[in-house]
């Protein structure tokens, strides 16, 4: 496929001008401030519609390890700690069960967009075979419960609970954990996995609270109103309803086909089209699964995926999907280069050429499937990694149905909400229901998004320590904050398409360190100031890993087109990319000396 694409010439200068023109249409002075937080501004819409809250007495006990966040991060850390013999693990989760983002996202059609074999963690440990190449949300949510049950993480968990304060007690070498349920317990170690996708946001549109029909955010899908189930049963409640969906990002790409199928009329309001490539989802067969799996198989697949996204030359492509296709195209370009042209500049030029070919194909796909004016408006005019790439086999097809209408706003977005519906392009569209597919906060202040600050040694606040930018060793440890682990991607493998790979790798490190500390009878562990600074200095020698420059169309990758300042430049990864970090940290763990950490 890549070699065929390379045959079609592209006018790069003309394409750059087109990309810039489309970007400029969408630039706004308010940047990320155009959104409002669902829980803060519309608390009535933010309630948990899925699990009743159970009353309980506040906890005032002690645990060895407390982890904040019950999504993949908390689950994999909990599992690895249990394997390491640390049985006293407590997970605190604001939802009503494990799952994190997958607890909240129960909208129709929700599924992972990287392959299940590498996306769903601990498949080998739990013995689960995904049913599809790209599993749907109910299966992923069930898998989260499976992990919790397999590793006995339910017994000590606190659900519908949000941490409000973390404070280090140096005299006792413990963390004091306080929550909105009146809890005040202690933990020797704490981990934070609050995740990049858990604070729902709404567009800050005038009149949003004036609408008299039904409205909700996709993470709080109201099946009592729509009918149907997360498993895909028809939404019979929409049969006589006119529905508006505001947003055309990754969530909407999955929602639209299902609402199009069931609603009387559907209006999709678009500011910027997503790039929607083929997904080619299919069931997984047991015979095939048994043939390709064995001891260590999932780690092998995850590492192979990372290798295929880079510019190296792996021998095979196990996942073989839209993500790895771009890597193969780049490598094809590099192979055809004379050796003297294989410079950093030459590699970047090859990347641009491969991207141009790929995006030309994606735009041609919109034209071929939808056609006409709608097909033209569904073409994405930007580099593929300027926004989260999407893959779907039914989204574009939905716009061929007579009941489904694309309302393209030429980059301006919806103007306002009224009592009766939505105004865009100066026209009011009367609807019965508005669905906000506006996603979650990304790139906002860490402490504000987490909902609490952390007080370390000598009263040092993490928000103050990170005021000039994040500081850590390996993205996991912070000087002055003993026995604390930050489980996320920055200053580690950073922005790779398969985010759970970051979490599983960090979990391996956390368990390794805690097991060592407990075995040696240490009271605390933290990085030295020198090791932390050395890691930061090393990271700054690389090109950084933040996707989406200000040359990209506005989105959360580039702070809605405003770009990131001095503080955000520290949200980077290993200079050699994700593969470089995973290799480095694997060798660091195996050495067993824990260079850079101080145990006391």
Secondary structure by P-SEA (a helix, b strand, c coil): caaaaaacccaaaaaaaaaaaaaaacccccccccccccccccccccccccccbbbbccccccccbbbccccaaaaaaaaaaaaacccbbbbbbcccccccccccccccccccccccccccccccccccccccccccaaaaaaaaaaaaaaacccccccccccccbbbbcccccbbbbbccccccccccbbbbccccccccccccccccccccccccccccccccccccccccccccccccbbbbbccccaaaaaaaaaaaacccbbbbbbcccccccccbbbbbbaaaaaaacccaaaaaaaaaaaaaaccccccccccccccaaaaaaaaaaaaacccccccaaaaaaaaaaaaaaaaaaaaaaaaaacccaaaaaaccccccccccccccccaaaaaaccccccccccccccccccccbbbcccbbbbbcbbbccccccccccccccccccccccccccccccccccccccccccccccccbbbbccccccccccaaaaaaaaaaaaaaaaaaaaaaaccccccccaaaaaaaaaaaaaccccccccccccccccccccccccccccccccccccaaaaaaaaaaaaaaccccccccc
